[in-house]
């Protein structure tokens, strides 16, 4: 068991703190946002993540997990300090490191004995060296410490499972002592023979960028294929299925839709592009993926225009606001980008999402949200399905048709069958699938 301080109580910090405490460590999570700490000490969460509330409650009750406003004391009491603060992008790919550097300065000011300082935040390559310089300078080089890069690969909506059953754990350090301590922290995961990738700090930092960029390229690729399918009568579901059966490709992230969003992929692809250009490299493939992703939002709007040619004054019901299901995160959400386009077209937008409406209204204050899905669809000229929440897969289609002004649906997540929707009396468009499936176009394995 190690005494651990987690700096930052966002998605990464809270999940990391809760899971590390569940592995038997004693963890204290701290944040400069005192409101978050008070919410957590009241037994509530500032974010939505399935299973996290129960995990936190369990480890708080066992006195392995706590939340504190005392950042300085928490650093001093710890053996290992995890930095899990935000690293926002300026939109051009430059990573804002002020929160990471601020955390490093605070650690330096309270460095009372040897500590392992672990960076969980996604940062550009070379940040580890920068943190070492800051801490050396602010602490006068004493006492000793080691910098570790330990990037996270957590998917919002399934973060706990990803932490407890990881594909790999990356530990970037030049110190055998630091590596040994990290394997102690991860304890049972190490004993379960989870692959541990031991490398230097710079390589670990780049692994995070490279992984997210590759997945982003894969998403943009299948979206381009879907757009070709729309023009040729091919079915992207069958294409993706056949591609995914090739072990060199795999089926993951081959799902056509309105493009990727969230706090990671858009920021990290831009970050990798900027990193490359600063070193005289033109990252053509990643830049193309970003361009395709931006354009895919407009492709969805163009589909809507096929059903509702003149959008001005028309009512559009948008179902799903989060960038993916099982999260309330709307950062870089395709749904919000599309809503902004619709508002520019002078549409009347009526929106529904199970958990993300409050966050969406922070980004688009004028957005008209409804607590009930059917109320959002009342009198609408078309529905756009933009997040594949499970409840949206089981809509009462008869009731929906009765509530709509016109039976038009643009299914941007391909969750319904085109033939069934036609049989139900809807004018239905999806992404990269023919209007009608025939027996020869069915997926068979």
C-alpha positions as CSV (number, residue, x, y, z in Angstrom):
1,X,0.0,0.0,0.0
2,X,1.2,3.5,-0.9
3,X,0.1,6.9,0.3
4,X,-0.9,8.7,-2.8
5,X,-2.0,12.3,-3.6
6,X,-4.1,12.9,-6.7
7,X,-4.0,16.5,-8.0
8,X,-7.2,17.1,-9.9
9,X,-10.7,15.7,-9.5
10,X,-11.9,15.6,-13.1
11,X,-12.6,12.4,-15.1
12,X,-9.1,11.1,-15.0
13,X,-8.3,12.2,-11.4
14,X,-11.5,10.8,-9.8
15,X,-11.4,7.5,-11.7
16,X,-7.7,7.1,-11.0
17,X,-8.1,7.9,-7.3
18,X,-11.1,5.6,-6.8
19,X,-9.5,2.7,-8.7
20,X,-6.1,3.0,-7.0
21,X,-7.8,3.0,-3.6
22,X,-9.7,0.0,-4.7
23,X,-6.4,-1.7,-5.4
24,X,-5.5,-1.2,-1.7
25,X,-3.6,2.1,-1.8
26,X,-4.5,5.1,0.5
27,X,-5.5,7.9,-1.7
28,X,-6.3,11.5,-1.1
29,X,-7.7,13.6,-4.0
30,X,-7.2,17.4,-4.0
31,X,-8.3,20.2,-6.2
32,X,-8.0,24.0,-6.3
33,X,-11.7,24.0,-7.1
34,X,-13.1,23.9,-3.6
35,X,-16.6,23.5,-4.9
36,X,-15.7,20.1,-6.3
37,X,-14.1,19.0,-3.0
38,X,-17.2,20.0,-1.1
39,X,-19.5,18.2,-3.5
40,X,-17.3,15.0,-3.1
41,X,-17.3,15.3,0.7
42,X,-21.1,15.6,0.5
43,X,-21.1,12.2,-1.1
44,X,-22.0,13.4,-4.6
45,X,-20.1,13.6,-7.9
46,X,-19.2,16.6,-10.1
47,X,-19.3,14.3,-13.2
48,X,-21.3,11.4,-14.5
49,X,-19.5,8.1,-14.9
50,X,-21.3,4.8,-14.5
51,X,-20.2,2.8,-11.4
52,X,-18.0,5.6,-10.1
53,X,-20.3,6.7,-7.3
54,X,-20.5,3.2,-5.9
55,X,-16.7,2.7,-6.1
56,X,-16.0,5.9,-4.3
57,X,-18.6,5.2,-1.6
58,X,-17.1,1.8,-1.0
59,X,-13.5,3.1,-0.6
60,X,-14.4,6.2,1.4
61,X,-16.2,3.9,3.9
62,X,-13.1,1.7,4.1
63,X,-11.0,4.9,4.7
64,X,-8.8,4.3,1.7
65,X,-10.1,7.3,-0.2
66,X,-10.6,10.9,0.9
67,X,-11.0,14.4,-0.6
68,X,-9.3,17.4,0.8
69,X,-8.8,21.1,0.3
70,X,-5.4,20.9,2.0
71,X,-3.2,20.5,-1.1
72,X,0.0,21.4,0.6
73,X,-0.5,18.9,3.5
74,X,-1.6,16.2,1.1
75,X,1.5,16.5,-0.9
76,X,3.7,16.4,2.1
77,X,1.9,13.3,3.5
78,X,2.2,11.3,0.3
79,X,4.9,9.0,-1.2
80,X,3.6,9.4,-4.7
81,X,1.9,12.4,-6.3
82,X,-0.2,12.0,-9.4
83,X,-0.8,15.1,-11.6
84,X,-4.2,14.7,-13.3
85,X,-5.2,18.3,-14.2
86,X,-6.6,19.7,-17.3
87,X,-4.5,20.4,-20.4
88,X,-6.8,22.3,-22.7
89,X,-6.0,23.2,-26.3
90,X,-6.0,26.7,-27.7
91,X,-7.7,25.4,-30.9
92,X,-4.5,25.5,-32.9
93,X,-3.0,22.5,-31.2
94,X,-0.9,24.3,-28.6
95,X,-1.4,22.6,-25.2
96,X,-2.0,24.9,-22.3
97,X,0.4,23.6,-19.6
98,X,-0.3,26.2,-16.9
99,X,-2.2,23.8,-14.7
100,X,0.4,21.1,-15.0
101,X,3.2,23.5,-14.4
102,X,1.2,25.1,-11.5
103,X,0.9,21.6,-9.9
104,X,4.6,21.1,-10.4
105,X,5.4,24.3,-8.6
106,X,3.1,23.4,-5.7
107,X,4.8,20.0,-5.4
108,X,8.2,21.7,-5.4
109,X,7.2,24.0,-2.6
110,X,6.1,21.1,-0.5
111,X,8.8,18.5,-1.4
112,X,9.7,17.4,2.1
113,X,11.2,14.0,1.3
114,X,11.7,11.6,-1.7
115,X,8.6,11.4,-3.9
116,X,7.6,9.8,-7.2
117,X,5.8,12.5,-9.3
118,X,3.5,10.8,-11.9
119,X,2.0,12.8,-14.8
120,X,-1.4,11.4,-15.9
121,X,-2.4,14.5,-17.8
122,X,-2.0,14.4,-21.6
123,X,0.9,16.6,-22.5
124,X,3.2,17.3,-25.4
125,X,6.5,15.4,-25.7
126,X,9.1,17.0,-23.5
127,X,6.8,18.1,-20.7
128,X,8.4,15.6,-18.3
129,X,11.7,17.3,-18.7
130,X,10.0,20.7,-18.2
131,X,8.4,19.5,-15.0
132,X,11.8,18.2,-13.7
133,X,13.3,21.6,-14.4
134,X,10.5,23.5,-12.6
135,X,10.7,21.2,-9.5
136,X,14.5,21.3,-9.5
137,X,14.4,25.1,-9.6
138,X,11.6,25.7,-7.1
139,X,12.9,23.1,-4.6
140,X,16.6,23.9,-5.0
141,X,17.2,20.3,-6.0
142,X,16.4,18.8,-2.6
143,X,15.1,16.4,-1.6
144,X,15.3,13.9,-4.5
145,X,12.4,13.0,-6.7
146,X,11.6,11.1,-9.9
147,X,9.3,12.1,-12.8
148,X,7.1,9.3,-14.3
149,X,4.9,9.6,-17.3
150,X,1.9,7.2,-16.9
151,X,-0.6,8.1,-19.6
152,X,-4.3,7.1,-19.2
153,X,-6.3,5.2,-21.8
154,X,-9.8,5.6,-20.2
155,X,-12.9,5.8,-22.2
156,X,-15.6,8.0,-20.7
157,X,-18.6,5.8,-20.0
158,X,-16.5,2.7,-19.3
159,X,-13.5,4.2,-17.5
160,X,-13.6,1.9,-14.4
161,X,-13.5,-1.2,-16.5
162,X,-10.7,0.3,-18.6
163,X,-8.7,1.0,-15.5
164,X,-9.2,-2.4,-13.9
165,X,-8.8,-4.4,-17.1
166,X,-6.3,-2.4,-19.2
167,X,-4.8,-3.5,-22.5
168,X,-1.5,-2.2,-21.2
169,X,0.0,0.1,-18.6
170,X,2.7,2.5,-19.8
171,X,5.3,3.7,-17.4
172,X,7.9,6.2,-18.6
173,X,10.9,6.6,-16.3
174,X,14.6,6.2,-16.3
175,X,14.5,5.1,-12.6
176,X,14.4,1.5,-11.6
177,X,13.2,2.6,-8.1
178,X,10.3,4.6,-9.7
179,X,9.3,1.7,-11.9
180,X,9.3,-0.7,-8.9
181,X,7.1,1.7,-6.9
182,X,4.7,2.0,-9.8
183,X,4.3,-1.8,-10.1
184,X,3.6,-1.8,-6.3
185,X,0.9,0.8,-6.8
186,X,-0.8,-1.2,-9.5
187,X,-0.4,-4.3,-7.4
188,X,-2.9,-6.9,-8.6
189,X,-2.9,-5.6,-12.2
190,X,0.9,-6.4,-12.3
191,X,0.4,-9.8,-10.7
192,X,-2.4,-10.5,-13.3
193,X,0.3,-10.2,-15.9
194,X,-1.2,-7.0,-17.5
195,X,1.4,-5.9,-20.1
196,X,3.6,-3.2,-18.5
197,X,5.4,-1.1,-21.1
198,X,8.6,0.3,-19.5
199,X,10.1,3.1,-21.5
200,X,11.5,6.6,-21.1
201,X,9.4,9.6,-20.3
202,X,9.4,11.0,-23.9
203,X,8.2,7.7,-25.4
204,X,5.4,7.4,-22.9
205,X,4.2,10.9,-23.7
206,X,4.2,10.1,-27.4
207,X,2.4,6.8,-26.9
208,X,-0.7,8.6,-25.7
209,X,-0.7,11.0,-28.6
210,X,0.0,8.3,-31.2
211,X,-2.8,6.0,-29.8
212,X,-5.5,8.6,-29.9
213,X,-4.4,9.9,-33.3
214,X,-4.5,6.4,-34.8
215,X,-8.0,5.8,-33.5
216,X,-9.1,9.2,-34.8
217,X,-7.7,8.3,-38.2
218,X,-9.6,5.1,-38.1
219,X,-12.9,6.9,-37.3
220,X,-12.4,9.4,-40.1
221,X,-11.5,6.6,-42.5
222,X,-14.7,4.7,-42.0
223,X,-16.7,7.9,-42.2
224,X,-15.1,8.6,-45.6
225,X,-16.0,5.0,-46.7
226,X,-19.6,5.7,-45.4
227,X,-19.8,8.8,-47.6
228,X,-18.7,6.7,-50.6
229,X,-21.3,4.1,-49.7
230,X,-24.0,6.8,-49.7
231,X,-23.1,7.5,-53.4
232,X,-22.8,3.9,-54.5
233,X,-25.5,1.9,-52.7
234,X,-23.0,-0.1,-50.7
235,X,-23.6,-0.7,-47.0
236,X,-20.9,0.5,-44.6
237,X,-22.1,-1.9,-41.9
238,X,-21.1,-4.8,-44.2
239,X,-18.0,-3.2,-45.4
240,X,-16.9,-2.5,-41.8
241,X,-17.8,-6.0,-40.7
242,X,-15.7,-7.6,-43.4
243,X,-12.8,-5.2,-42.7
244,X,-12.9,-5.9,-39.0
245,X,-12.6,-9.7,-39.5
246,X,-9.1,-9.0,-40.8
247,X,-6.9,-9.5,-37.7
248,X,-4.6,-6.7,-39.0
249,X,-7.5,-4.2,-38.9
250,X,-10.0,-5.3,-36.1
251,X,-13.6,-4.1,-35.8
252,X,-13.1,-1.5,-33.1
253,X,-13.7,2.1,-34.0
254,X,-15.1,1.2,-37.4
255,X,-18.5,2.8,-36.7
256,X,-19.7,5.4,-39.1
257,X,-21.4,8.5,-37.8
258,X,-21.1,12.3,-37.3
259,X,-17.4,12.1,-36.3
260,X,-15.4,12.0,-33.1
261,X,-15.6,14.4,-30.2
262,X,-14.8,14.5,-26.5
263,X,-12.0,15.9,-24.5
264,X,-9.3,13.7,-26.0
265,X,-9.3,13.0,-29.7
266,X,-9.9,16.5,-31.1
267,X,-7.3,18.0,-28.7
268,X,-4.7,15.2,-29.0
269,X,-4.8,15.1,-32.8
270,X,-4.3,18.9,-32.9
271,X,-1.5,18.5,-30.3
272,X,0.3,15.9,-32.4
273,X,0.0,18.0,-35.5
274,X,1.5,21.0,-33.7
275,X,4.2,18.8,-32.1
276,X,5.2,17.5,-35.6
277,X,5.2,20.9,-37.3
278,X,7.4,22.4,-34.6
279,X,10.0,19.9,-35.6
280,X,9.7,20.4,-39.3
281,X,7.4,17.4,-40.0
282,X,4.1,17.7,-42.0
283,X,1.7,15.1,-40.5
284,X,-0.5,14.8,-43.6
285,X,-2.5,11.8,-42.4
286,X,-3.5,13.2,-39.0
287,X,-4.3,16.6,-40.6
288,X,-6.6,14.8,-43.1
289,X,-8.4,13.0,-40.3
290,X,-9.1,16.3,-38.6
291,X,-10.4,17.8,-41.8
292,X,-12.7,14.8,-42.5
293,X,-14.0,15.0,-38.9
294,X,-14.9,18.6,-39.2
295,X,-16.6,18.1,-42.5
296,X,-18.6,15.1,-41.3
297,X,-20.8,17.5,-39.2
298,X,-21.9,19.2,-42.4
299,X,-22.5,15.9,-44.1
300,X,-25.1,15.1,-41.4
301,X,-26.8,18.5,-42.0
302,X,-26.9,17.8,-45.7
303,X,-28.7,14.6,-45.0
304,X,-31.2,16.5,-43.1
305,X,-31.7,18.9,-46.0
306,X,-32.6,15.9,-48.2
307,X,-35.7,15.4,-46.0
308,X,-36.3,19.0,-45.1
309,X,-34.9,21.1,-48.0
310,X,-35.7,24.5,-46.5
311,X,-34.6,24.5,-42.9
312,X,-35.4,28.1,-42.0
313,X,-38.2,28.1,-39.4
314,X,-38.4,24.3,-39.3
315,X,-38.4,22.5,-36.0
316,X,-35.7,19.9,-35.5
317,X,-35.7,17.5,-32.6
318,X,-32.1,16.5,-31.6
319,X,-31.9,13.3,-29.5
320,X,-28.5,13.0,-27.8
321,X,-26.1,15.8,-26.8
322,X,-23.2,14.1,-25.2
323,X,-20.3,13.2,-27.5
324,X,-20.9,9.5,-26.7
325,X,-23.3,7.5,-24.5
326,X,-22.9,7.0,-20.7
327,X,-21.3,10.4,-20.1
328,X,-22.5,14.0,-19.5
329,X,-19.4,15.3,-21.4
330,X,-20.3,17.6,-24.3
331,X,-16.8,18.8,-25.1
332,X,-16.3,18.9,-28.9
333,X,-19.5,17.0,-29.2
334,X,-20.7,16.5,-32.8
335,X,-24.2,17.1,-31.6
336,X,-23.4,20.6,-30.3
337,X,-21.5,21.5,-33.5
338,X,-24.5,20.3,-35.6
339,X,-27.0,22.3,-33.4
340,X,-24.9,25.4,-33.9
341,X,-25.2,24.9,-37.7
342,X,-29.0,24.4,-37.4
343,X,-29.3,27.6,-35.4
344,X,-27.4,29.5,-38.0
345,X,-29.9,28.0,-40.5
346,X,-32.6,29.6,-38.3
347,X,-34.0,26.3,-37.3
348,X,-36.0,25.8,-34.1
349,X,-34.1,23.2,-32.1
350,X,-35.7,21.0,-29.4
351,X,-33.2,18.8,-27.6
352,X,-33.1,15.8,-25.3
353,X,-30.4,13.9,-23.6
354,X,-30.6,11.6,-20.5
355,X,-27.7,13.4,-18.6
356,X,-25.9,16.0,-20.7
357,X,-28.5,18.8,-21.0
358,X,-27.2,21.0,-18.3
359,X,-23.7,20.9,-19.7
360,X,-25.0,21.5,-23.2
361,X,-26.8,24.6,-22.1
362,X,-23.6,26.0,-20.7
363,X,-22.2,25.9,-24.2
364,X,-25.5,26.9,-26.0
365,X,-27.5,28.9,-23.4
366,X,-30.4,29.4,-25.8
367,X,-30.9,25.7,-26.4
368,X,-34.4,24.5,-25.7
369,X,-34.1,21.2,-23.7
370,X,-36.9,18.8,-22.6
371,X,-36.9,16.3,-19.8
372,X,-38.9,13.9,-21.9
373,X,-37.9,12.6,-25.3
374,X,-41.3,12.6,-26.8
375,X,-41.9,16.2,-25.7
376,X,-38.8,17.2,-27.5
377,X,-40.2,15.6,-30.7
378,X,-43.6,17.2,-30.4
379,X,-44.5,18.7,-33.8
380,X,-41.0,18.5,-35.2
381,X,-40.3,18.5,-38.9
382,X,-37.5,15.9,-38.4
383,X,-35.6,14.0,-35.7
384,X,-31.8,13.8,-35.7
385,X,-30.3,11.0,-33.5
386,X,-26.9,12.2,-32.5
387,X,-25.8,10.0,-29.6
388,X,-26.4,6.3,-29.4
389,X,-27.9,6.1,-25.9
390,X,-29.5,2.7,-25.2
391,X,-32.9,4.3,-24.5
392,X,-32.8,5.8,-28.0
393,X,-32.5,2.3,-29.5
394,X,-35.9,1.4,-28.0
395,X,-38.1,4.3,-29.1
396,X,-41.8,3.6,-29.4
397,X,-42.0,4.3,-33.1
398,X,-45.8,4.5,-33.2
399,X,-45.8,7.1,-30.5
400,X,-43.0,8.9,-32.1
401,X,-44.8,9.1,-35.5
402,X,-47.9,10.5,-33.8
403,X,-45.9,13.2,-32.0
404,X,-43.9,14.3,-35.1
405,X,-45.1,17.0,-37.5
406,X,-43.5,15.0,-40.3
407,X,-42.2,11.4,-40.1
408,X,-38.6,12.3,-40.9
409,X,-35.6,10.8,-39.2
410,X,-31.9,11.3,-39.8
411,X,-30.2,8.5,-37.8
412,X,-26.6,9.7,-37.5
413,X,-25.6,6.7,-35.4
414,X,-27.1,3.9,-37.5
415,X,-29.0,2.4,-34.6
416,X,-32.2,1.5,-36.7
417,X,-32.7,-0.7,-39.7
418,X,-33.6,1.1,-42.8
419,X,-36.2,-1.4,-44.0
420,X,-38.0,-1.5,-40.7
421,X,-38.1,2.3,-40.6
422,X,-39.6,2.4,-44.1
423,X,-42.2,-0.3,-43.1
424,X,-43.1,1.9,-40.0
425,X,-43.8,4.8,-42.3
426,X,-40.8,7.0,-41.8
427,X,-38.7,8.9,-44.2
428,X,-35.4,7.6,-42.9
429,X,-31.7,8.4,-43.7
430,X,-28.7,6.9,-42.0
431,X,-24.9,7.0,-42.6
432,X,-23.5,4.9,-45.4
433,X,-26.3,2.5,-45.7
434,X,-28.7,1.9,-48.6
435,X,-32.3,3.0,-48.1
436,X,-33.4,-0.6,-48.2
437,X,-31.4,-3.7,-47.3
438,X,-31.9,-6.8,-49.3
439,X,-31.1,-10.4,-48.4
440,X,-27.8,-10.2,-50.3
441,X,-26.7,-7.2,-48.3
442,X,-27.2,-8.8,-44.9
443,X,-24.2,-9.4,-42.6
444,X,-23.3,-13.0,-42.4
445,X,-20.3,-14.6,-40.8
